[in-house]
Amino acid sequence: MQTDHPVVSQAQWDAAREAFLRREKELTRAQDALARDRQALPWVKVEKAYRFKGPDGPLALADLFQGRRQLIVYHFMFDPDWEEGCVGCSFLADHMEGALMHLRQHDVTVVAVSRAPYAKLEAFKRRMGWRFDWYSSHGDDFNFDLRASVPKADGGVEERPGASAFFRDPDGEIFHTYSAFERGVERLAGAYNYLELAPLGRNENGPHFNLGDWVRHHDRYDDARQACHACG
């Protein structure tokens, strides 16, 4: 047997699993409490008239709700100067469409927004085969005000993966209710939840020690495997 991992009897495994289960249940209860506290956070009324562009032209923030009361915007990292979207954001976006049919039936609209011009978003979306709604905030303050795009001292802009939630009341007023960035949105990538159950976990052991060690745009995995075989 080629392993240095502890191997025990079924009875020993059952005891270890039972002890670990108690910790898992504690974490589940803590996560439930955190979710309740998240929903209790105060809101901020959106006063600025943000403008976006989609396949049918300009839109306001209210239009992104598509008639529902709740909106989640995924801040997809796509700088106007880039020719393709962020690999990590693409990894997360691959998980979106299966959830959309259920969320739409539960009064929640989910869209992506990026700073790149709409023509670039449309071309990349077509390449990746996605169907979710993706809008451009090119030339608008939306990403900066939501802190998804952060000006740097050298004049550049740092893009951050994240998600922001909004509520629209019966009078049409819109409120920003929550935002999370970077590891705060990892829960939206279902593949990570599977990896947490796998024997080797995330198995991100370098050189980047994050998804950069293995994730590719989904149309480039074959290229990566071929390069690996060529080197080997």
N, C-alpha and C positions, 0 to 999 in steps of 0.2 A: 504494500500500500504506500503510495507516494504522497504522504501528507505529514506535516508536522503539527496539524491542528489537533487539539484534544479529542479523543474518541472514547466514549463511555458506554455503559450499559443502558438499556431502555429505561430502567428505573431511575438511574442517575440523571438521564436526560429529562425525564418527566419532572423531577424535583427542580432541576435548573430552570426548565421552562416555566414552571409554576411560579418560581420566585421572580423571574423576569416579567411574567404576565402582570404581577402586582404593580411593577414599575410602569408598565405600559398603560394600565388603567389609570394610574395617578396622572400620567401625562395627558391622557384623553380628557379627564375631568378638568385639568388645568387649561387645555386648549378650548374646551367648551366655555369655561369662565372667561378666557381671553376674548373669544368671539362675542360674548355678551357685552363685554366692556368696549369692544370695538364699535358695536352698534350703538352704544350709549355716548360715544364721543360727540362733542358739539360740531355743528355744521357751519360752513361759510357760504353766504349768498354770492353767487357769481354775478358780478355787475358788468364785466367787460363783454363786449359783443365780439366774440371770437368768430373767425371765418375759416372754413375748410373747403377743400375741393375734392369732389368725387367724380364718378363717371358721368354724372349728369350736370356737372358744373358746381357753382358755389353753394355752400350750406352753412347754416348757423349751428351752434352747439345743440339747440333744441331739436334740430332735424336729426341729429345722430341718435336720439332716443327712439325713433321710428314708432312713435305712438305709445311707448311704454313709460312707466314711471321711473325705472331704474336703468342706469347706464354704467357700464364698466369700459373704460378706455385702456387698452394695452398700449403702452408707450414703446413702440417698436423702433429700435435703434437703426436709423437710416439717415445719415448725414446727407445734405444736398450734394456734396461732392463725391459721395460713394457711388459705385456702379452696381452694388448689390447689398442686400440687407445683412445685418449682423447674424453670424452663425448661431449664437445662443438664442437670439430672439426668434430665428427661424425654427430652431428646435422646439421652442415653446409654442410657436404658431402651429406647428404640425399637430398639436393636441387640441386645438380650438374647436374644429368643426364638429366633432362628435358630440360636444357639449351644447352647441348652439341650439339645436332643435328642442332640447329640454329647457334651456334657460329662457328661450323666447316664449315658451308656454307658461313660464313662471314669472312673467312681468320683468324680465331682465334682458337688455340688449347689450351685446359685447361687440366692440369694434376695435380696430387698430388705427393708430394715428402716428405719422412720422413727419419729419421736417423736409424730407426729399420731395421734389416736385411730383405731382401725381403721375406724370408719364413714366417716371422711373418705378414708382410703386406698381403701376399697372403691368409693366413689362416683367418685373420680378415675380409678381403674383401669378402671371401667366406661366412663367417658367416653372414655378414650384407647384402649379396645379391647385392653388388654394381658391376657395370660394367665399371666404368671410369678407365682410365689408372693411375696407382699408381706405383711410382718408389722409390727404396731405394738409399739413398746417404750414406749408412753405410761406414765409414772409409774415407769419402771424406770431403773436407772443405766447400762444397757448403752451407750447412745450417749456418755454422759459418760466412762465408764471407757475406752472405745475412742478417745476424743478426737475423735469425729465431731461432738459438740456441746460447745461451750466456753463456760462462764459468762463474762459480761463484767462490768466494774466497775460498770456502771450497773444491774445486776440482770437484764439481758437475756441472751440466749443466741445465740452465733454458730453457725450450722449450716455444716458443711463436707462437700463431696462426697468420698467416699472408698470404699475397699473393704478388708475385713479377711478374712484366711484362717485357718481352723481345721482341726485334725486330731483325729479321735476314734479311740482305740486299741481293741484287742479287749476291754479291761477296762472300756470306757465312759468313760475319762478323756479330757478335752478340753483341747487346747492351742491357744493363740493363736500363730500362726506368723509372721504378717506383716500390716502395714497400709500403705496409701498413700493420699494425699489430694491433692485439687485436680489439678494437672497430672500427678500421678503415676498417675492413672487415665484419662487421655485415650486411652490405647491401647485402651480398651474401647469407644470410639466409632469404629466402622469408617469412618464418613463422613469423618473427619479423615484417615484413611489414603488414601482416594481423593483428597482435596483436595491432599495432599502431592505427588500425581502430576500434578495439573492445572496448566495453564500459569500461572495466577495464584495458585496455592497457596491458603492459607486466605483470602486477600483480606479480612482483618479490619482495615480501615484507619480505623476511628473511627465513632462517638465513643468506644466502649468499648475498642476494640482487642482484643476477644475474641469469643466466640460470641454475646455480647449484641448485636453489630452485625447479626446476620442470623437466628439461630435463634429459632424460635417453637414453642409447643406445636403438634404436627403438625396439629391441627384448626383452627389459626388462620392458616395461610399464606394462604389465600384472603382473609381479612380484611385481612392486611397488604398484599397486592397491590391490593386494592380501595382501600385508604387511599392507597397510592402513586399510583394512577391519579387519584384525586380531587384530590390535591395537585398533580399534574402538569398 
